[in-house]
Amino acid sequence: MSSTNIGLIGCGNISNAYFEGCQNYADLIRIVGCADLNVPHAEATAAKHGLAFGGSVEALLARDDIDLVVNLTIPGAHTAINRQALAAGKHVYCEKPFALTAADTATVLAAATAAGLRVGSAPDTFLGSGLQTARRVIDEGLIGTPVSAFGFMLCPGHESWHPNPDFYYQVGGGPMFDMGPYYITALVNLLGPVARVSGAARATFAERTITSEPRRGETVKVEVPTHFSTTLEFAAGPIGTLVMSFDTPKSDLPNIIIHGTKGVLKVCDPNQFDDPCHFQPAGANAFEPVPTLHPAGRARGTGVADLAHAIRSGRPHRANGQLAHHVIETMEAAVRSPAEGRHIPMVSTCERPAPLPVDLPADQMDA
């Protein structure tokens, strides 16, 4: 069976991770072209990686040898590029966040359905050995009935290291839309869809001073909340709390921790593929490592490979548009709740993606 031909749109830094990660699945997918608003940069990227094509978005979408588009553009362009690719008859996989509003994601899903095409979206880290192990042991009852979940992402912001940190503090940025896709996708994979959202949020600083080069000393206006305490009520019963901040020092709080009736699971970093998990049984005084149940080695591009293989085999793909839409609506609700002073009931729902088989090699996907 020949591999699915991939075209990348957006040749920024994240494209390097996809060029590298997609090589893990050479029997399933093959990047054959790339495009960017900066056409010379796309041409240079294509030459660097030995691709058949590098050029404009329009020219890439017109090619008959592109089956699936991977959208790596800036978040504000995701919806327009996704719809443009679908209109050109291409399946789409989008980098996170899928869109800036649930209304936008709904239009993309509707366009895909009308065209008989598939849509997927990052993050795909929940397909790594760490989060797949966490999913397996929860499903098998290791922690008993899940009761609560806590997630923590605390940092002082990005102006100390990023050369152009402005977008982190503009609409579509902030800790919720930047890192929320990793945390909420992981939690939905582990506990199921969210039913209701509430919380508080603030922007501690009205502006940020850049201390990185080359713009040291410039200031950035903060246009979005930069500290969130959000409550997620899951449809299956557990109650989750997410604390996400660009306003505090880093700490040693766990990334995600889930309490059940039989013990506590310290879940790995949802922004990583192969971090280990730890378990503390009820009555015990210490956490012990959970034996990893899945092969390590997956990376960016896993969701693309799963989508391509699912299209061929006819099964549902895991990092799918319905999951991404639900995550976007959840993050949007986290912003709306403090602004409106009320609980926000979720409109959408989704299925938990099927777990990966335990014995599946890290360079393969299942039929």
Summary of the structure (lengths in Angstrom):
residues: 367
radius of gyration: 20.3
end to end distance: 13.0
largest distance: 62.4
contacts: 1321
relative contact order: 0.18
helix: 34%
strand: 23%
